[in-house]
Amino acid sequence: MRYRKYINFRTIFGLVMAVMLSLQSPAFAQSGDSTAAKNDTSATVSSSELQAKADSAGTNAADTTGNAVAAKTPAGTSATSNAAQAAQEEEKSIDPQVYKNFFYYVLLFFLVCIVVGIVGKIIHVYELTREMQGKGKRVNWNKFNGILFLISLFVGLYGAYWSYVHHGSLAWHEAASEHGAKIDSMFITTTVITTIVFVLTHILLFGFSFIYKSSGKRKAYFYPHNNLIEKIWTIVPAIVLTILVLFGFFTWRSITNVPDDVAKNALQVEITGEQFAWTVRYGGRDNKIGKRSIKLTTPLNGLGIDYNDKNAWDDIMGSEIVLPVGKPVRFTINSKDILHSFYMPDFRVQMNAVPGMATHFQMTPRFTTEEMREKLNNPEFDYVMLCAKICGQGHYNMQKTVRIVSEAEYKEWLASQTYFFSDDVKKEFKASQTANQEGQAKDNKQLALNY
């Protein structure tokens, strides 16, 4: 029976290897195709460059090069279209190295399994041999596993400590906004409590596994229930979690429930997300953002700004997000298509951008970009605004630099920006007004005729 099992294993393993090799062969063919596509693309581009040089020189070589390109290019197409098609095919093709890496790791996994199995068989044969020779008993695997549990406890706790010391400093630094200090204190409190629970529970779990490992000297006691223990581990976590939830609730309310007068006097900035970019609009001299309507959206008026509202006439288009330090800023967040998320990690700011519904977030920067660079000892540091919702293929590209500057620098930057209500938009607005007036006149005339 063992021989048959061995034969079956060898047969199955051989079939697996054959299937893997058969799947790997198309990868090499695909590699050849991609290489050929690259060569064709380079040859086509070279021909196009020769043709351009010949045309600029004004010699007869232009005709010769053109004929050569035409001979290589199928009817009804051009060298440029062929190059574009080749580039698209190259982008769509998967790098053959991906297949090679996959098969490599699969083979490595099988190899590790075989080595473990062989080592286990060797140990088993060694135990049987010593037992037959009367030299000793088998290995006490219960004691061995208990020691492994104890080693794992110390290694795991040291790993958690090392991660806090090294990785914590990489992912954590002082918040750059006033409300961020409250969020940080809440986060630190939660982290301390959960770390204490983590350490205690793992000491109990791994320590009990080592101390009460199985042996022939004692028998396990069946202890199904204890009301006191049930009350302790139900009431204590419930109280701790309730405190944490209330702490978070009141902290969040203090951040989001801003009084109306404070919100009105804050710097007004509108952020609109779309696939895959952000549009920044400042309130202008009057610090009021004009109204919008999706019905007014045009190629020139991508946000659908209603220029009948005079508050929109001085709205400023921000190439980046620049804010004055120490001044409250109120963000109005919108989306033109799908769900996005307005996220500035250094300021502890995150708010969803919901289509058809404006959301708001108010914060006050407390460190300029230069001050934060000095704090982090990193002259290349920049605040950044990201999208925290995976919104499609270009999600990674939805980011903008955020600069915190002094009041004087902010005013200087603001004066150099352009208005949304540009000359082209003014012409379009006047044309639409004229069309609306003519339409209204026709309607009034028609009503007069009807009466």
Buried (B, 14 or more C-beta within 10 A) or exposed (E): EEEEEEEEEEEEEEEEEEEBEEEBEEBEEBBEBBEEBEEBBEBBBEBBEBBEEBBEEEEEBBEEBBEEBEEEBEEEEBBEEBBEBBEEBEEEEEEBEEBBEBBEEEEEEBEEEEEEEEEEEEEEEEBEEBEEEEEEEEEEEEEEBBEEBBEBBEEBBEEBEEEEEEEEEEEEBEBBBBBBEBBBEBBEBBBEBEEEEBBEEBEEEBEEBBEEBBEEEEEEEEEEEEEEEEEEEEEEEEEBEEEBEEBBEEBBEEBEEBEEEEBEEBBBBBBBBBBBBBBBBBBBEEBBBBBBEEEBBEEEBEBBBBBBBEBBBBBBBBEBBBBBBBBBBBBBBBBBEBBBBBBBBBBBBBBBBBBEEEBEBBBBBBBBBBEBBEEEEEEEBEBBBBBBBEBBEEBEEBBBEBBBBEEEBBEEBBEEBEBBBEEEBEEBBEEBEEEEEEEEEEEEEEEEEEE
